[in-house]
Amino acid sequence: MTGGAPGGAGLPEITSPFPYRVNPHADTARDHLAGWARDAGLVRRESARQRFDRADFGWFAALVYPEANAAHLDLMADWFAWLFLVDDQLDDGLFGRSQDQVGDVVDQMRAVLDGRSPDPAGGGSALPTVVSSLADLWRRTTADAPPGWDRRFIGHLEQCLSTAALWEAGNRIGGIVPPEDVYIANRRHTGAIYVCMDLIEIVRPTRMPDEVRGSREFGAALDAACNVVCWTNDVYSLAKERALGEVHNLVYVVQHHRGLTEHQALERVHAAIDAETGRFLAHERDVLATHPDWAGPLGRYLDGMRTWMRGNLDWSRRTKRYRTSAATGEERPEEYLEGRLTGAER
């Protein structure tokens, strides 16, 4: 696939050494997602529905999980819709600037993951839609989860929703542009990419002992793959995020702290993505050489990381999520943010 490089003329296109792949159930996943998002109450207003459809999360899931069966691909598409809609609430609306409100909703989500009944906030009778829809996702996901998987996934999702989300909210309130190293470490959580990598084990059952999964070599390969995905997203979402005053973007963080122009910062990030891809390949060789007895399951998981890096790039090049945004003046957050998602009517 080809596509123009964001950031203006003179920048090289982001490339990937991994092959293009797409799941044969992509169209059915698209159809399923439209119905699930409607029935779950995630998308109600026409303006929100149009923007949701333009993002094409069903196709995104098909690119990054090309070997999933039809039922699992539907589930992955639903997770993507949920994660991205929560991300919009945190990045684009007032919700992401209120640590108290974020904390209340995260507590309700934690109750769902722990198997408890969450209490409606403020004495109301209904849960926010992001909580009720999470309960449906969790029930369907854990039905096929390998032993111990739920513990790892809950830890990553809690880091995404609690630690990282509250950290971002604090930065927005305080007008803080985080240092590069701090941003890079937290970006893997705010981008929910550890969560998405965990889902590889749902679509491609992969059982490995904790000493392999927790090894330095495996962790290094995982972090490199996650960085490639997150930094690529930052390049393609830059215009939208800067139009909304968002500072949590690697290009802007580099620009701000190094005193560069936006174009120069984009060049740095493009080069960093290439270097990080090379590091992933080196770490991939290391982990396979260090744990030869687990080459089969490791190979499946590593292949899942590869399809994530390539599929994310292909989706980012084609999706209209970042092109039809506040960056172009074609829409405003109040037109697509659904207040009922987080329990705050607009």
HELIX and SHEET records of a PDB file:
HELIX    1   1 ALA A   26  ASP A   39  1                                  14    
HELIX    2   2 GLU A   46  ALA A   55  1                                  10    
HELIX    3   3 PHE A   57  VAL A   64  1                                   8    
HELIX    4   4 ALA A   70  ASP A   92  1                                  23    
HELIX    5   5 LEU A   94  ARG A   97  5                                   4    
HELIX    6   6 GLN A   99  LEU A  113  1                                  15    
HELIX    7   7 ALA A  121  GLY A  123  5                                   3    
HELIX    8   8 THR A  129  THR A  142  1                                  14    
HELIX    9   9 TRP A  149  GLU A  158  1                                  10    
HELIX   10  10 GLN A  159  ALA A  164  3                                   6    
HELIX   11  11 ALA A  165  GLY A  174  1                                  10    
HELIX   12  12 GLU A  180  THR A  190  1                                  11    
HELIX   13  13 ILE A  193  ASP A  198  1                                   6    
HELIX   14  14 ILE A  200  VAL A  203  1                                   4    
HELIX   15  15 ASP A  210  ARG A  213  1                                   4    
HELIX   16  16 ARG A  216  ALA A  243  1                                  28    
HELIX   17  17 LEU A  250  ARG A  258  1                                   9    
HELIX   18  18 GLU A  262  THR A  290  1                                  29    
HELIX   19  19 PRO A  292  TRP A  294  5                                   3    
HELIX   20  20 ALA A  295  ARG A  318  1                                  24    
HELIX   21  21 ALA A  326  THR A  328  5                                   3    
HELIX   22  22 PRO A  333  TYR A  336  1                                   4    
HELIX   23  23 GLY A  339  LEU A  341  5                                   3    
END                                                                             
